């Protein structure tokens, strides 16, 4: 294997020289015995390389008055996938108004490969011997990987230079189906004579500049998005998703542990009638509710949280409880306000008949609740049920952690979605319907 690799790295293909039958220019045939046609770089006629007299297959087209300049010159050598290849052919093809360039690579021990370039995006291409399995032209399976149909179109040859292993002619036509699973792309090309499958792998211009010893930035900068271009955000999204899942599971376990270990001590529970004050020396009812004071209760655990929960069967109304948790010895009060509101229409509803609020780091001691009610209407009485619980499980912190973790993940996810949407905009099978 070592000797073979050394030969591959330093191959010296047998050259066969002959003169062009049209202009007399000297042509060097590099894939001797394999190349079928060759284009003269001087006059652009296409010659039959298998004919002893090098018969002209096709004269130069008018389009050849504008010579194309391959970004990687014919004769350039470079090592890809550990093998050294030489550029021996160059062609341009089009689908409608969209052109692309193809470079034929040759290694006498390996055979042929291709470089594909469109809008500055490059792919390294090889022909497949094992055929993929198509699924009604919507997807294809190859080596347990699913490729989605990206584009179904046509390819027409518009320019030829160098030698090729088939009789290539200007205006040669074929049908093409491209299936993608970035950074790979499966392509099926069908002509009147054959059907072939190729596998393309995305490759950056900088790597090709290094491989073929080109000047830095000699290849054009990619623009737009290639069918098999890897998403720059997708790898970050996958990595971030894994970290987010692990962090969320850890926080969830901690939250569940806290939920199990809290005492949930009931301090007070009971119904309360919220009544309007009666004006002194009058039968009229005030618009204010009477101040409510609950029996005393003891908080035995220090620096714990408390939860005040209220429920009332109100309808299209609101209740506000200006509640104070009052220490019966010191007279100091800790505000713990609570609002309950509920509105409902024929096809909508807002609010709830139940609500709760929390306070934190409550010192132990003997307390009572002092409640000054308010309401949106002026009925004489409203029935309300309340309960006060010490040392409860708080989920708000978990929700904040959830928000802080998911926000960057969603931001990156939007970037991935936007990238994919722009990618598929260039294909005929756009799932976004544009």
Rosetta blueprint (number, residue, H / E / L):
1 X L
2 X H
3 X H
4 X H
5 X H
6 X H
7 X H
8 X H
9 X H
10 X L
11 X L
12 X L
13 X L
14 X L
15 X L
16 X E
17 X E
18 X E
19 X E
20 X L
21 X L
22 X L
23 X L
24 X L
25 X L
26 X E
27 X E
28 X E
29 X E
30 X L
31 X L
32 X L
33 X L
34 X L
35 X L
36 X L
37 X E
38 X E
39 X E
40 X L
41 X L
42 X L
43 X L
44 X L
45 X L
46 X E
47 X E
48 X E
49 X L
50 X L
51 X L
52 X L
53 X L
54 X L
55 X L
56 X E
57 X E
58 X E
59 X L
60 X L
61 X L
62 X H
63 X H
64 X H
65 X H
66 X L
67 X L
68 X L
69 X L
70 X L
71 X L
72 X L
73 X L
74 X L
75 X L
76 X L
77 X E
78 X E
79 X E
80 X E
81 X L
82 X L
83 X E
84 X E
85 X E
86 X E
87 X E
88 X E
89 X E
90 X E
91 X E
92 X E
93 X E
94 X E
95 X E
96 X L
97 X L
98 X E
99 X E
100 X E
101 X E
102 X E
103 X E
104 X E
105 X E
106 X E
107 X E
108 X L
109 X L
110 X L
111 X E
112 X E
113 X E
114 X E
115 X E
116 X E
117 X E
118 X E
119 X L
120 X L
121 X E
122 X E
123 X E
124 X E
125 X E
126 X E
127 X E
128 X L
129 X L
130 X L
131 X L
132 X L
133 X E
134 X E
135 X E
136 X L
137 X L
138 X L
139 X E
140 X E
141 X E
142 X E
143 X L
144 X L
145 X E
146 X E
147 X E
148 X E
149 X E
150 X E
151 X E
152 X E
153 X E
154 X E
155 X E
156 X E
157 X E
158 X E
159 X E
160 X E
161 X E
162 X E
163 X E
164 X E
165 X L
166 X L
167 X L
168 X L
169 X L
170 X L
171 X L
172 X L
173 X E
174 X E
175 X E
176 X E
177 X E
178 X E
179 X E
180 X E
181 X E
182 X L
183 X L
184 X E
185 X E
186 X E
187 X E
188 X E
189 X E
190 X E
191 X L
192 X L
193 X L
194 X L
195 X E
196 X E
197 X E
198 X E
199 X E
200 X E
201 X E
202 X E
203 X E
204 X L
205 X H
206 X H
207 X H
208 X H
209 X H
210 X H
211 X H
212 X L
213 X L
214 X L
215 X L
216 X L
217 X L
218 X L
219 X L
220 X L
221 X L
222 X L
223 X L
224 X L
225 X L
226 X L
227 X L
228 X L
229 X L
230 X L
231 X L
232 X L
233 X L
234 X H
235 X H
236 X H
237 X H
238 X H
239 X H
240 X H
241 X H
242 X H
243 X H
244 X H
245 X H
246 X H
247 X H
248 X H
249 X H
250 X H
251 X H
252 X H
253 X H
254 X H
255 X H
256 X H
257 X H
258 X H
259 X H
260 X H
261 X H
262 X L
263 X L
264 X L
265 X E
266 X E
267 X E
268 X E
269 X E
270 X E
271 X E
272 X E
273 X E
274 X E
275 X E
276 X E
277 X E
278 X E
279 X L
280 X L
281 X L
282 X L
283 X L
284 X L
285 X E
286 X E
287 X E
288 X E
289 X E
290 X L
291 X E
292 X E
293 X E
294 X L
295 X L
296 X L
297 X E
298 X E
299 X E
300 X L
301 X L
302 X L
303 X L
304 X E
305 X E
306 X E
307 X E
308 X E
309 X E
310 X E
311 X E
312 X L
313 X L
314 X L
315 X L
316 X L
317 X E
318 X E
319 X E
320 X E
321 X E
322 X E
323 X E
324 X E
325 X E
326 X E
327 X E
328 X L
329 X L
330 X L
331 X L
332 X L
333 X E
334 X E
335 X E
336 X L
337 X L
338 X E
339 X E
340 X E
341 X E
342 X E
343 X E
344 X E
345 X L
346 X L
347 X L
348 X L
349 X E
350 X E
351 X E
352 X E
353 X L
354 X E
355 X E
356 X E
357 X E
358 X E
359 X E
360 X E
361 X E
362 X E
363 X L
364 X L
365 X E
366 X E
367 X E
368 X E
369 X E
370 X E
371 X E
372 X E
373 X E
374 X E
375 X E
376 X L
377 X L
378 X L
379 X L
380 X L
381 X E
382 X E
383 X E
384 X E
385 X E
386 X E
387 X E
388 X E
389 X E
390 X E
391 X L
392 X L
393 X L
394 X L
395 X L
396 X H
397 X H
398 X H
399 X H
400 X H
401 X H
402 X H
403 X H
404 X H
405 X H
406 X H
407 X H
408 X H
409 X H
410 X H
411 X H
412 X H
413 X H
414 X H
415 X H
416 X H
417 X H
418 X H
419 X H
420 X H
421 X H
422 X H
423 X H
424 X H
425 X L
426 X L
427 X L
428 X L
429 X L
430 X L
431 X L
432 X L
433 X L
434 X L
